[in-house]
Amino acid sequence: ELATNEQTRKEKTQAVETLHAEIDELEASIAKLTEDISELTKAVAELDAAMAEATKLRQEEKAKNERTIADSQEAQTAVAQALIVLKEFYAKAGEATAFVQQQPVAPEIFESPYKGLQAENGGVIGMLEVIESDFARLEADTKAAEATAQKEYDTFM
């Protein structure tokens, strides 16, 4: 009977040691998982902050791009209207004689109607046409930049 008790005691002691080792392993695992949870929670908070900042910057950039596009469209309209007015003015410039002296015989200087320096170096009309094309290019570039920025933002999110 003593041998049986001793055998039972050894078995129970071995089982207790195995259970203690298992407990130690599980406690270590719990500590490791707790540390992982803490790191992941911190990473999620950083990602949330980065996403909030990216959203704020994107909204500001989008508003700026929309203002730029609207301004560009308004400027194109204004320049187009100015071109129409100038072209009409220059078309009628040859007929305008308000400052020509009324004399029975026109001096040789006034053989042909004065139309200004319209064609020389492109003139005002040429300059306005360049400005109009610059505004059109600005609008197109801004729309392209807006689309690219939106795509990058969507990819980030």
ROKOL-655124 format. One record per residue (C-alpha): residue in three letters; x, y, z. Coordinates in steps of 0.1 Angstrom, whole numbers, plus 5000, padded with zeros to 4 digits. Each point is the difference from the previous one (the first is absolute). Layout:
alaXYZ;...
END
This chain:
glu500050005000;leu502950245007;ala501449934966;thr496650084984;asn499850325020;glu503550104990;gln499249924963;thr496850205002;arg501850295017;lys502750004972;glu497350004974;lys498150295017;thr503350205005;gln500949954963;ala496550114990;val500250315022;glu503450094985;thr498649954965;leu497150225009;his502350275015;ala502150004969;glu496950034979;ile498850295022;asp503350174996;glu499949964962;leu496450144999;glu500950295022;ala502950084977;ser497749974970;ile497550235017;ala502750265007;lys501249984964;leu496550044986;thr499350295024;glu503150174987;asp498949934964;ile496650145007;ser501650325015;glu502250044969;leu497249944976;thr497750245019;lys502850274997;ala500449924963;val496250034994;ala500050345018;glu502950124979;leu498249884968;asp496850185011;ala502050325006;ala501749974966;met496749934983;ala498450305016;glu502950224990;ala499949874964;thr496350064999;lys500450365012;leu502850074975;arg498149844972;gln496950215007;glu502150325001;glu501749904967;lys496749924984;ala498550335010;lys503150194987;asn499849804967;glu496350084996;arg500750375006;thr502849994974;ile497849834974;ala497150245006;asp502450304998;ser501549864968;gln496649954984;glu498950355010;ala503350154986;gln499649814967;thr496550144997;ala501250365007;val502949974976;ala497749864973;gln497750305005;ala502950244999;leu501149844967;ile496650044985;val499950375010;leu503550074986;lys499449814968;glu496850204994;phe501850325009;tyr502949934976;ala497549904973;lys498450345003;ala503350195005;gly500550064963;glu496750184998;ala500650225030;thr500950354990;ala499250195031;phe503550155003;val500650064963;gln499950364991;gln497450094975;gln501750154970;pro498950034965;val503049794989;ala501449745023;pro503850025004;glu502149724986;ile500449865035;phe496449895001;glu500049794968;ser498749705019;pro498049975032;tyr502149975032;lys499449665016;gly502650025028;leu502949755004;gln497749705001;ala502149754982;glu503450115014;asn501449735023;gly496649855006;gly498850325017;val497450015028;ile497949734984;gly502949764998;met500950065036;leu496449945011;glu499849684980;val503249885017;ile498550095034;glu496849824991;ser502049684991;asp502050035032;phe496850015020;ala498749694981;arg503249825007;leu499850105037;glu496549865002;ala501049674983;asp503249965021;thr498050075032;lys497349744990;ala502749744994;ala501850085033;glu496649975018;ala499349664985;thr503549885008;ala499850135036;gln496649845005;lys501349664987;glu503050025023;tyr497750085029;asp497749714992;thr502949774998;phe501350125034;met496649965016;
END
